[in-house]
Amino acid sequence: MGYRSDVGLVLSATGFSHLLGKGNKLINECLESADKVEKNADSGEHLYIWTYVEWSMNNGGIAQLMIALDSVDNNDYAYVKLGEDSTDIEAQGNLWDNDFGFGYIRKLQYDNMP
């Protein structure tokens, strides 16, 4: 088994349309392969969560998705990849104030914390 990660992606309605507008079958298949898919009918935001997945640029769908995200406005998406190694964290985009409360937490913790 290869290196595994948990990956999340939130797209605004505009970001979603931009990705799907590319008509790329591999991107569609990658999005459909998510373990969790949600859409907010009011705002049009989409949430995708992949758990314990081999997230590699050697996978055509993942590679095409990541390349396409580079052309999406930063305000129209939020992407996080948390690798098995605790120092392996990737975050892109600015859509942190989203309808799903999607994000990630990085904090110090210790016994008897107030």
C-alpha positions as CSV (number, residue, x, y, z in Angstrom):
1,M,0.0,0.0,0.0
2,G,1.2,3.5,-0.9
3,Y,1.2,6.8,1.0
4,R,-2.3,7.8,2.0
5,S,-3.9,11.2,2.6
6,D,-7.2,12.7,3.5
7,V,-8.3,15.4,1.0
8,G,-11.1,17.9,0.9
9,L,-12.3,20.4,-1.7
10,V,-15.0,23.1,-1.5
11,L,-16.0,24.8,-4.7
12,S,-18.3,27.8,-5.1
13,A,-20.9,27.7,-7.8
14,T,-18.6,29.6,-10.0
15,G,-15.6,27.4,-9.2
16,F,-17.7,24.3,-9.9
17,S,-18.9,25.6,-13.2
18,H,-15.4,26.6,-14.2
19,L,-14.1,23.0,-13.5
20,L,-17.1,21.3,-15.2
21,G,-16.9,23.7,-18.1
22,K,-13.6,22.2,-19.1
23,G,-15.5,19.1,-20.1
24,N,-12.7,16.9,-18.8
25,K,-14.0,13.3,-18.2
26,L,-11.0,12.6,-15.8
27,I,-11.9,15.6,-13.6
28,N,-15.6,14.5,-13.5
29,E,-14.5,10.9,-12.5
30,C,-12.2,12.2,-9.9
31,L,-14.9,14.3,-8.3
32,E,-17.4,11.5,-8.5
33,S,-14.9,9.1,-6.7
34,A,-15.0,11.2,-3.5
35,D,-16.1,9.4,-0.4
36,K,-18.4,12.2,0.5
37,V,-20.1,14.6,-1.9
38,E,-22.5,17.4,-0.9
39,K,-24.1,20.3,-2.6
40,N,-25.8,23.3,-1.0
41,A,-28.8,23.9,-3.2
42,D,-29.1,27.5,-2.1
43,S,-25.5,28.7,-2.7
44,G,-24.4,26.1,-5.2
45,E,-21.3,25.3,-3.2
46,H,-20.0,21.7,-3.5
47,L,-18.0,19.7,-1.0
48,Y,-15.8,16.7,-1.8
49,I,-14.0,14.6,0.8
50,W,-11.6,11.7,0.0
51,T,-10.4,9.6,3.0
52,Y,-7.3,7.5,3.1
53,V,-6.6,7.9,-0.6
54,E,-3.4,7.6,-2.6
55,W,-3.5,11.3,-3.8
56,S,-0.8,11.3,-6.5
57,M,-0.1,13.4,-9.6
58,N,0.5,10.0,-11.3
59,N,-3.3,9.5,-11.3
60,G,-4.7,11.2,-14.4
61,G,-7.9,12.4,-12.8
62,I,-6.1,13.9,-9.8
63,A,-3.4,15.5,-12.0
64,Q,-6.1,17.1,-14.2
65,L,-8.1,18.3,-11.2
66,M,-5.0,19.9,-9.6
67,I,-4.0,21.5,-12.9
68,A,-7.5,22.8,-13.4
69,L,-7.6,24.2,-9.9
70,D,-4.7,26.5,-10.8
71,S,-7.1,28.3,-13.2
72,V,-9.9,28.7,-10.7
73,D,-10.0,32.0,-8.8
74,N,-8.7,31.5,-5.2
75,N,-11.9,32.9,-3.8
76,D,-13.9,30.2,-5.5
77,Y,-12.3,27.1,-3.8
78,A,-10.6,25.8,-0.7
79,Y,-8.4,22.6,-0.9
80,V,-6.7,20.7,1.9
81,K,-4.5,17.6,1.7
82,L,-3.5,16.0,5.0
83,G,-0.9,13.3,4.5
84,E,0.0,10.5,6.8
85,D,3.1,12.4,7.9
86,S,2.0,15.1,10.4
87,T,4.1,17.7,8.6
88,D,2.5,16.9,5.2
89,I,-0.2,19.6,4.9
90,E,-1.2,21.4,1.7
91,A,-3.8,24.1,1.6
92,Q,-4.9,26.3,-1.4
93,G,-7.6,28.7,-2.1
94,N,-9.5,31.2,0.0
95,L,-13.0,29.8,0.3
96,W,-12.7,29.1,4.0
97,D,-16.0,30.9,4.9
98,N,-18.1,28.2,3.2
99,D,-21.5,26.7,3.8
100,F,-20.0,23.4,5.0
101,G,-17.7,24.7,7.7
102,F,-15.0,23.0,5.8
103,G,-11.4,23.8,6.9
104,Y,-8.6,22.4,9.0
105,I,-7.3,23.0,12.4
106,R,-3.7,23.3,13.5
107,K,-3.1,24.0,17.1
108,L,-0.9,23.3,20.1
109,Q,-2.4,21.0,22.7
110,Y,-1.2,20.1,26.2
111,D,-2.5,18.6,29.5
112,N,-4.5,21.0,31.6
113,M,-5.1,23.3,28.7
114,P,-7.5,26.2,29.8
